[in-house]
Amino acid sequence: MNLKYHFSSVLLCCISMSFAQEVAIDTVYIFDSQLKNSKKFQKISTLNEEDLLKNTANISDVLRFQSSVYIKENGRGAVSSPSFRGTTAQQTAFIWNGINVNSIFLGQGDINNLNLLGYDQLEVKSGGGSVIYGSGAIGGSIHMNNELAFNKGFNTTLFSEFGSFNTFNSFLKSSYSDEKLSVKVSGNFVKSDNDYDVPEKNYTNLNGEYDNRNFNLGAAYRINSKNTISWQTQIYNGVQHYPIFSESVTKTKYIADTFRSLVNWNFHTEKVQNIFRLAYLEDEFQYFSNINKAKSSGGSAKIYLAKNDFNYILNEKLTFNFIGEYQLNKGQGFQSGITNVERNAGSIAGLVRWNPSQKVNFEAGLKKDFVEAIETPVLYSFSGKVNVNNWYSLIFNASKNFRFPSFNDLYWQPGGNLDLKSETSLQADLGNRFQYKNFKLNVTPFYINIENMIRWLPNSGGIWSPSNINNVESYGLESQLDFVKDFGKNNAKFSLGYIYTNSKNVETNRFLSYVPKNKIFGNASYRYDFIEIYAQGMFNGLTFTSEDEKLGSALKSYFVMNAGLHIKILKHYQIGFKANNLFDQIYETTAYFPLPKRNYAANLLINF
């Protein structure tokens, strides 16, 4: 990846110029244009930079305290995976600027290898989305978005934080834009010894250190009133040391390198909008079973992608949307039995959006994927929204979604299974949105039925192998109450979410592991002039760690609270202090790997 680092460094030098011009108009270029349409029909939580800076340890903490997602984390900063509505990590899609970036080896993403401050915002979308976002978008999707603003002049943000366990986190972002050109560059570095103790569990997080760095470069140019060219590139390198339980155990580590580059050509007139995308994605990983020796396994993946999104506005009530995509996936493993494998994949999709009145909106979609050597189903989606009155809206979603087998599922040796079928799901939810003055309430019951779930289990020869053996039924309720009010120099915000999930293996009628029945999360903040205080709370109910439903090995329920303070000094400076796990709660999200007790951090934010 040296060429890519050199290439980005040259570009960084070319754009590192300071401009003082300020223009009044404010326009933002968003790479994921489809997400805006989804907000009419599906629950999407938007977390901006000010939200992300309240949980700067990693994306796991952000999602744990500020969303409905359950996070299973093997100790702070280690392997971490999400669960939406009782589904698995493989049934969650990670979307980078409108592009699905799930690993072609694992079929999922590791949250703690996605650098938190490398994005302008995170958006968390519950419910299926395979018609637009492809394989894995079954339980929900996590959208990592970068934005480019026009007519904003020169802006720079610097953030530095020091915390417990010798943790250091720094972030620098600089941008310039006028009417024609927008350029943004940012870099983030995080390092921690991560050597926390939990004496009550006789646990020390040995060999838990991690460090990662992230570089982003984005640019957009308005050729004329109808055409805009934009580009987004990200480079990430991370090193995780996996926790061990004794000094006598051999230390291990994992190194991940990611390169992503995306070019968009956006053409729009009064009737037509067309977005053509070209992307190149590369992931490399190395696992060291002994950190003092050569790597013991690894792999590299390359994805070449072309996608066209054509939108035709027939009139103010009816719009047609056609999406075509082609991917070439290449993978090469090391010590995995996977040699050089390739897969061609493509899809065509059509959506119709009908708005017969200001109070009624409908959307229907149909999609067919073509994946080499894999049978795929015809997918569909249907959504409707009715604004019953000025304080209540009713929303209905139904869809068929899927996930096709990953390279590891198919080709891992020994054990890979070339006869695997795609996982498919049928699901529906009914959203009820209430609004009264400064209050908003969303209550959404949901149902998901998943067939042909892929599971790795020992075969008759004792070798672990994947097969389509499980059908899963999941139902429950997502709800969230929000309050926002400005009065004078004061601003108050409050949100409280409750999630109930009943997710079972249909054949055994037993609960899935690591799917808690109950989760509650809450966030509150109050700002007066130059000072802000905030608090976060998260309750997680009893969680089984295996499908035999043994209470003795289940994770006990827990409540964790964080609190913080921000103080603005002069115009451009802000200092912050926060205490995580304020009540010193002892808790685990994965068996045998407790998360830290009370810990602290102090930070400085400069905007100029």
C-alpha positions in Angstrom: 0.0 0.0 0.0 3.1 2.3 -0.2 1.9 3.7 -3.5 -1.4 4.7 -2.1 0.2 6.4 0.9 2.5 8.3 -1.4 -0.3 9.3 -3.7 -2.4 10.7 -0.9 0.5 12.5 0.6 1.2 14.3 -2.7 -2.5 15.3 -2.8 -2.4 16.5 0.8 0.5 18.8 0.0 -1.3 20.2 -3.0 -4.4 21.2 -1.0 -2.7 22.4 2.2 -3.4 26.1 1.4 -5.1 28.7 3.6 -7.9 30.9 2.3 -9.7 33.6 4.2 -12.7 34.2 1.9 -16.2 33.7 3.4 -19.4 33.4 1.3 -22.9 33.6 2.8 -24.5 30.7 0.9 -24.3 27.3 2.6 -24.6 24.1 0.4 -23.7 20.6 1.5 -22.8 17.8 -0.9 -23.9 14.4 0.5 -22.4 11.2 -1.0 -25.2 8.8 0.1 -28.2 10.4 -1.7 -30.5 7.4 -1.1 -30.5 7.7 2.7 -32.5 10.9 2.6 -35.4 9.1 0.9 -35.2 6.3 3.5 -35.8 8.8 6.4 -39.4 9.2 5.4 -40.2 5.6 6.1 -37.6 4.1 8.4 -36.2 5.0 11.8 -32.8 6.6 11.3 -30.7 8.1 14.1 -28.3 10.8 13.0 -25.2 11.3 15.2 -23.2 14.4 14.3 -19.7 15.4 15.4 -20.9 16.9 18.7 -22.5 13.5 19.5 -19.5 11.5 18.5 -17.2 13.6 20.7 -19.1 12.4 23.8 -18.0 8.8 23.2 -14.5 9.2 21.7 -13.1 5.8 22.7 -14.5 4.0 19.7 -17.7 3.5 17.6 -18.7 0.7 19.9 -19.3 3.2 22.7 -21.2 5.6 20.5 -23.6 2.9 19.3 -23.9 1.3 22.8 -25.0 4.6 24.5 -26.7 6.5 21.6 -28.6 3.9 19.6 -30.8 0.8 19.8 -27.9 -1.5 18.6 -26.5 -4.2 20.9 -22.7 -4.3 20.9 -20.8 -7.4 21.7 -17.2 -6.4 22.5 -14.4 -8.7 23.5 -12.9 -6.2 25.9 -12.4 -2.4 25.3 -11.0 -1.8 21.8 -10.9 -5.5 20.8 -13.1 -7.4 18.3 -16.6 -5.8 18.3 -19.8 -6.7 16.5 -23.4 -5.2 16.3 -26.8 -6.8 16.6 -30.0 -5.1 15.2 -33.4 -6.5 16.1 -32.1 -9.9 17.2 -30.0 -10.5 14.0 -26.2 -11.1 13.8 -23.2 -9.1 12.8 -23.2 -10.7 9.3 -26.8 -9.4 8.9 -25.7 -5.8 9.5 -24.5 -3.8 6.6 -21.7 -1.2 7.0 -22.2 1.6 4.4 -19.4 4.0 3.6 -20.7 7.0 1.6 -23.4 4.9 0.0 -21.2 1.9 -0.7 -21.5 -1.5 1.2 -18.1 -2.2 2.7 -18.7 -5.5 4.6 -15.7 -7.8 4.4 -15.9 -10.3 1.5 -14.0 -12.8 3.7 -16.1 -12.5 6.9 -19.4 -11.0 5.5 -19.4 -8.4 8.3 -17.4 -5.5 9.8 -15.4 -5.1 13.0 -16.6 -1.9 14.5 -13.4 -1.2 16.4 -11.5 -1.3 13.1 -13.6 1.6 11.8 -12.0 4.8 13.0 -14.6 6.9 14.8 -13.5 10.4 14.0 -12.9 9.7 10.3 -16.5 10.6 9.5 -18.6 13.7 9.7 -21.6 11.8 10.9 -22.9 8.3 11.7 -26.5 7.3 10.8 -28.0 4.2 12.3 -30.9 2.7 10.2 -33.0 -0.1 11.7 -34.8 -2.5 9.3 -34.0 -4.2 6.0 -32.4 -2.4 3.1 -31.1 -5.0 0.6 -32.9 -3.4 -2.3 -30.7 -0.4 -2.1 -27.7 -1.5 0.0 -27.2 -5.2 -1.0 -26.1 -8.2 0.9 -26.2 -8.2 4.7 -28.7 -5.3 5.1 -31.2 -7.5 7.0 -31.4 -6.3 10.6 -30.1 -2.8 9.9 -27.3 -0.7 8.5 -24.6 1.6 9.9 -23.8 4.5 7.6 -20.5 6.3 7.9 -20.8 9.5 6.0 -18.4 12.2 4.8 -19.8 15.6 3.7 -18.4 18.4 1.6 -19.7 22.0 2.0 -19.6 24.8 -0.6 -19.2 28.5 0.1 -17.8 28.1 3.6 -14.3 29.5 3.2 -11.5 28.1 5.3 -12.2 26.1 8.5 -10.0 24.0 10.8 -10.8 21.8 13.8 -8.3 20.3 16.2 -9.2 17.8 18.9 -6.9 16.2 21.5 -7.9 14.0 24.4 -6.0 12.2 27.2 -7.6 9.5 29.2 -7.3 6.6 31.6 -5.1 3.6 30.7 -2.6 6.0 29.0 -5.1 6.7 26.2 -4.4 9.5 23.6 -6.8 10.5 20.9 -6.1 13.3 18.4 -8.0 14.6 15.4 -7.2 17.3 12.8 -9.6 18.4 10.1 -9.2 21.3 7.6 -11.4 22.4 4.7 -11.7 25.1 2.1 -14.7 25.8 -0.2 -16.0 28.5 -2.5 -18.8 28.4 -5.0 -17.0 25.9 -7.3 -14.6 23.9 -5.2 -14.7 22.1 -1.9 -11.8 20.3 -0.3 -11.5 18.6 3.0 -8.6 16.7 4.6 -8.6 15.0 8.0 -6.4 12.7 10.1 -7.0 10.8 13.3 -4.7 9.0 15.7 -5.7 6.8 18.7 -3.4 4.9 21.1 -4.0 3.2 24.4 -2.2 0.8 26.7 -5.7 -0.3 27.7 -4.4 -2.1 30.8 -7.4 -1.7 33.0 -8.2 -3.9 36.1 -11.4 -5.4 37.3 -10.4 -6.8 40.7 -13.9 -8.2 41.5 -13.5 -10.5 38.5 -9.8 -11.1 39.2 -9.2 -9.7 35.7 -6.5 -7.5 34.2 -6.7 -6.6 30.5 -3.3 -8.0 29.6 -2.0 -7.5 26.1 -5.0 -5.2 25.4 -3.2 -2.3 23.8 -4.3 -0.9 20.5 -3.4 2.0 18.2 -4.9 3.1 14.9 -4.6 6.0 12.4 -6.9 7.3 9.8 -6.5 9.7 6.8 -9.4 11.2 4.8 -9.3 13.3 1.7 -12.4 14.6 0.0 -13.0 17.0 -2.9 -15.8 18.2 -5.1 -15.9 20.5 -8.1 -19.0 22.1 -9.7 -18.4 22.0 -13.4 -21.6 23.9 -14.0 -25.1 24.2 -12.6 -25.9 20.6 -13.8 -22.7 18.7 -13.2 -20.6 18.0 -10.1 -17.6 15.7 -9.7 -16.7 14.5 -6.2 -14.1 12.2 -4.7 -13.6 10.6 -1.3 -10.6 8.6 -0.2 -9.9 7.0 3.2 -6.7 5.2 4.4 -6.8 3.3 7.7 -4.2 1.3 9.6 -5.0 -0.4 13.0 -3.1 -2.7 15.4 -5.1 -4.6 18.0 -3.5 -6.8 20.7 -6.0 -9.5 21.8 -6.4 -9.8 25.6 -5.0 -12.8 27.3 -5.9 -14.2 30.8 -2.3 -14.9 32.1 1.2 -13.6 31.5 2.2 -17.2 30.7 -0.1 -17.2 27.6 1.4 -16.3 24.3 0.6 -12.8 23.2 -1.3 -12.2 19.9 -2.1 -9.3 17.7 -4.1 -8.3 14.6 -3.2 -5.7 11.9 -5.8 -4.3 9.6 -5.1 -2.0 6.6 -7.9 -0.4 4.6 -7.9 1.7 1.5 -11.1 3.1 0.0 -11.6 5.5 -2.9 -14.8 6.7 -4.5 -15.5 9.0 -7.4 -19.0 10.4 -8.1 -20.4 12.2 -11.1 -23.6 13.9 -10.3 -25.8 15.2 -13.2 -29.1 16.9 -12.5 -31.7 18.9 -14.2 -35.3 19.8 -13.3 -36.5 16.3 -14.3 -33.4 14.1 -14.1 -30.8 13.2 -11.5 -28.1 10.7 -12.4 -25.2 9.7 -10.1 -22.5 7.5 -11.6 -20.0 6.0 -9.1 -16.6 4.2 -9.5 -15.0 2.8 -6.4 -11.9 0.8 -5.4 -11.8 -0.9 -2.0 -8.9 -2.8 -0.5 -8.6 -4.7 2.8 -5.6 -6.4 4.1 -5.4 -8.2 7.5 -2.7 -10.2 9.3 -3.1 -12.2 12.4 0.0 -13.1 14.6 -0.6 -16.0 17.0 2.8 -15.0 18.5 3.6 -11.3 18.3 7.3 -12.1 18.2 7.0 -14.3 15.1 5.8 -14.0 11.5 2.1 -13.8 10.8 0.2 -17.0 11.1 -2.8 -16.1 8.9 -4.1 -13.3 6.8 -5.6 -12.2 3.6 -6.2 -9.4 1.1 -9.4 -8.4 -0.6 -10.0 -6.1 -3.5 -13.3 -4.8 -4.8 -13.8 -2.9 -8.1 -17.2 -1.3 -8.3 -19.3 0.6 -10.8 -22.8 1.9 -9.9 -25.3 4.1 -11.7 -28.3 5.6 -9.9 -30.8 7.2 -12.3 -33.8 9.2 -11.0 -36.5 10.6 -13.2 -39.1 13.0 -11.9 -42.2 12.6 -14.0 -44.1 15.2 -12.0 -44.4 16.5 -8.4 -46.2 13.3 -7.4 -44.4 10.5 -9.3 -40.7 9.6 -9.5 -38.9 6.6 -11.0 -35.5 5.4 -9.8 -33.3 2.7 -11.5 -30.1 1.4 -10.0 -27.5 -0.8 -11.7 -24.3 -2.1 -10.1 -21.4 -4.3 -11.0 -18.6 -5.6 -8.7 -15.5 -7.7 -9.2 -14.4 -9.2 -5.9 -10.9 -10.7 -5.5 -9.5 -12.5 -2.5 -6.3 -14.1 -1.5 -5.8 -15.8 1.8 -2.7 -16.9 3.8 -2.7 -20.1 5.7 -6.5 -20.4 5.1 -6.7 -22.7 2.1 -8.0 -19.7 0.1 -5.8 -19.2 -2.9 -6.7 -16.6 -5.6 -10.5 -16.5 -5.8 -12.7 -14.1 -7.8 -16.4 -13.4 -7.9 -18.4 -11.3 -10.3 -21.6 -9.8 -8.9 -24.1 -7.4 -10.3 -27.6 -6.2 -9.6 -30.5 -4.2 -11.2 -33.1 -2.4 -9.1 -36.1 -0.2 -9.7 -38.1 1.9 -7.3 -41.2 4.0 -7.7 -42.0 6.9 -5.3 -45.6 8.2 -5.4 -46.7 11.2 -3.3 -50.4 11.6 -4.1 -50.7 14.4 -1.5 -48.7 16.2 1.1 -50.0 13.8 3.7 -49.4 10.5 1.9 -46.1 8.9 0.6 -45.5 5.5 -1.0 -42.3 3.7 -2.2 -42.0 0.3 -3.8 -38.8 -1.4 -5.0 -37.8 -4.5 -6.8 -34.3 -5.9 -7.2 -32.5 -8.9 -8.7 -28.9 -9.8 -7.8 -26.6 -11.9 -10.1 -23.8 -13.4 -8.1 -21.4 -15.8 -9.8 -22.1 -19.5 -8.8 -24.7 -18.4 -6.1 -28.4 -18.5 -6.4 -30.0 -15.2 -5.3 -33.7 -14.4 -4.6 -35.8 -11.6 -6.1 -35.9 -8.9 -3.5 -38.6 -6.3 -2.9 -39.6 -3.5 -0.5 -42.8 -1.6 0.1 -43.2 1.5 2.3 -46.0 3.8 3.1 -46.4 6.9 5.2 -49.6 8.7 6.2 -49.6 12.0 8.1 -52.9 11.4 9.9 -52.8 14.9 11.5 -50.3 17.4 12.6 -49.2 15.3 15.6 -49.4 11.7 14.4 -47.9 9.8 11.4 -48.3 6.1 10.6 -45.6 4.3 8.6 -45.5 0.7 7.2 -42.5 -1.2 5.9 -42.3 -4.7 4.4 -39.3 -6.2 2.6 -37.4 -9.3 1.5 -33.7 -9.1 2.1 -30.7 -11.4 1.8 -27.1 -12.2 2.5 -25.0 -14.4 0.2 -22.1 -16.6 1.5 -18.8 -14.9 2.2 -15.4 -16.2 0.8 -14.6 -17.8 4.2 -18.0 -19.6 4.1 -17.3 -21.0 0.7 -13.6 -21.5 0.4 -12.0 -21.8 3.9 -10.0 -25.0 4.1 -10.7 -27.3 5.8 -14.4 -26.8 6.1 -15.6 -24.4 3.4 -19.0 -25.4 1.8 -19.6 -24.6 -1.9 -23.2 -25.7 -1.6 -24.4 -23.0 0.7 -27.5 -21.0 -0.1 -28.1 -17.3 0.5 -29.8 -16.3 3.7 -33.1 -14.7 3.1 -35.5 -12.7 5.3 -39.0 -11.5 5.3 -39.8 -8.6 7.6 -42.2 -5.9 8.4 -42.5 -3.0 10.9 -45.2 -0.5 11.8 -43.9 2.9 12.8 -46.0 5.3 14.9 -44.6 8.8 15.1 -46.0 11.4 17.5 -45.0 15.0 17.8 -46.2 17.6 20.4 -44.4 20.9 20.7 -40.8 20.0 21.5 -41.5 16.3 22.0 -41.1 13.5 19.5 -42.0 9.9 20.1 -41.4 6.9 17.8 -42.9 3.5 18.6 -42.2 0.7 16.1 -43.1 -3.0 16.5 -41.2 -5.2 14.1 -41.1 -8.8 12.8 -38.3 -10.7 11.0 -38.2 -14.3 9.7 -34.8 -15.5 8.5 -34.4 -18.7 6.5 -31.2 -20.7 5.7 -29.1 -18.9 8.3 -25.5 -19.9 7.9 -23.8 -21.4 11.0 -20.4 -22.9 11.5 -20.6 -26.1 13.5 -18.4 -29.2 13.9 -19.2 -31.9 11.3 -19.0 -35.7 11.7 -15.2 -35.5 11.3 -14.8 -32.8 14.0 -14.0 -30.1 11.4 -15.9 -26.8 11.7 -17.9 -26.2 8.6 -20.8 -23.8 7.6 -24.2 -25.0 6.6 -27.7 -23.6 6.2 -29.3 -25.1 9.3 -31.2 -22.4 11.1 -34.4 -20.6 10.7 -34.8 -17.6 13.1 -37.9 -15.7 14.1 -37.5 -12.3 15.7 -40.1 -9.8 16.9 -40.2 -6.9 19.3 -40.5 -3.2 19.8 -38.2 -0.2 19.2 -39.2 3.1 20.8 -37.6 6.5 21.4 -38.7 9.7 23.0 -36.8 13.0 22.1 -37.0 16.5 23.5 -35.2 19.6 22.2 -35.8 23.2 23.3 -33.9 26.5 22.9 -34.7 29.4 25.0 -32.4 32.4 25.1 -28.9 31.3 25.8 -30.2 27.9 27.0 -30.5 24.6 25.1 -31.9 21.4 26.5 -31.9 18.0 24.9 -33.2 14.7 26.1 -33.7 11.3 24.5 -34.8 7.9 25.9 -35.0 4.7 24.0 -36.4 1.3 24.9 -35.9 -1.9 22.8 -37.6 -5.2 23.4 -36.4 -8.2 21.3 -37.6 -11.8 21.2 -35.3 -13.7 18.8 -35.5 -17.5 18.7 -34.2 -20.4 16.7 -37.4 -21.8 15.2 -36.2 -25.5 15.4 -35.2 -25.4 19.1 -37.5 -22.6 20.3 -34.6 -21.2 22.2 -33.3 -17.7 22.4 -30.3 -16.7 20.3 -27.1 -16.0 22.1 -26.0 -12.4 22.7 -29.4 -11.0 22.0 -30.7 -9.3 25.2 -34.5 -9.1 25.6 -34.4 -5.6 27.0 -32.2 -2.5 26.4 -32.7 1.0 27.5 -30.5 4.0 26.6 -30.7 7.6 27.4 -28.9 10.9 26.7 -29.5 14.3 28.3 -27.6 17.6 27.9 -28.1 21.2 29.0 -26.2 24.1 27.6 -26.1 27.7 29.0 -24.1 30.1 27.0 -20.5 28.9 27.3 -21.0 25.7 29.4 -22.7 22.4 28.7 -23.2 19.4 31.0 -24.4 16.0 29.7 -25.2 12.5 31.0 -25.6 9.1 29.3 -27.2 5.9 30.7 -27.5 2.4 29.3 -29.4 -0.6 30.8 -28.9 -4.0 29.3 -31.0 -7.0 30.4 -30.1 -10.6 31.0 -28.2 -12.0 28.0 -27.6 -15.6 27.2 -24.2 -16.5 25.9 -25.2 -19.9 24.3 -28.4 -21.3 22.9 -28.9 -23.8 25.7 -30.3 -20.9 27.8 -28.2 -21.7 30.8 -28.7 -19.0 33.5 -25.4 -19.8 35.1 -23.4 -18.7 32.1 -25.7 -15.8 31.1 -24.5 -12.2 31.4 -26.2 -10.4 34.2 -28.2 -7.2 33.6 -26.3 -4.0 34.2 -26.7 -0.2 34.2 -23.8 2.0 33.1 -23.7 5.8 33.3 -21.4 8.4 31.8 -21.2 12.2 32.5 -19.3 15.1 31.1 -18.8 18.8 30.9 -17.8 21.2 28.1 -16.7 24.8 28.7 -16.1 27.3 25.8 -13.3 29.7 26.3 -13.2 32.8 24.2 -14.6 32.1 20.7 -12.6 29.2 19.3 -11.7 27.0 22.3 -13.5 24.3 24.2 -12.2 22.2 27.1 -14.0 19.0 28.2 -14.0 16.5 31.1 -15.9 13.2 31.3 -16.2 10.3 33.6 -17.1 6.9 32.0 -18.9 4.2 34.0 -19.6 6.8 36.8 -21.0 4.2 39.2 -18.2 1.7 38.8 -20.4 -1.0 37.3 -18.9 -4.4 36.7 -20.2 -5.6 33.4 -19.5 -7.7 30.3 -20.9 -7.7 26.8 -19.0 -10.9 25.9 -18.4 -13.6 28.5 -15.1 -13.5 30.3 -14.1 -10.0 29.0 -15.2 -7.3 31.5 -15.2 -3.7 30.3 -13.5 -1.0 32.3 -14.7 0.3 35.6 -14.8 4.1 36.3 -12.3 6.0 34.0 -11.7 9.6 33.0 -10.7 11.7 30.1 -10.0 15.4 29.4 -10.0 17.0 26.0 -9.4 20.2 24.1 -11.3 21.3 20.9 -10.2 24.2 18.8 -12.2 25.6 15.9 -10.9 28.3 13.7 
